[in-house]
Amino acid sequence: MAGDKRCSLNKLKKICEEKNIRMASPHEVKIQTGYTIGGVSPVGHKNEIQIFIDNSLERFANIFAAAGHPNVIFKIDFEKLVQITKGEIKDITE
């Protein structure tokens, strides 16, 4: 999702059909993705995880995503992001 948006846990609960969804702790993020909070790339995760891409990202010609470190980013367009992540486009923000 874009930096000006906030994830809606209620929307995620409905999408995933789960009652208990919460934000992952920094430790859980590191275990699942291999990346530290602030630098979590949308690709190259340690474990296979389901990817949701917020539909509001379509408004940008270019997206700048974290590249595995808090001080490193890469530029990508929306369609390519969807393609390389195999992500599902969803409305997941408040």
C-alpha positions, 0 to 999 in steps of 0.5 A: 500500500502507499505510504499515505494509506493505512491498512484496514485490519477489518477489510483483511479479516473479510478478505481472508475470512478470519476473525483474528488478524493483527499486525505482525511484530517486527520479529515475525516479519523478519522470520517470514520475509527475511527482511527488517521492518522499514526495508521489507521488499515486495519480492524475495521473501524467505517464505512463500506468503500471500501478497495483497496489493492495495488498489490505490497504488494504481494511481501512480505512474511509478512506485518506489518499493523497499529493496531489502534495506531501509535505505534502498528502494527500486522503481517499478510500475503497478502492472510489473509489481503485480506480475513479479509478486503474483499479488492479488489487487484488493481494497485493503486500506482505510 
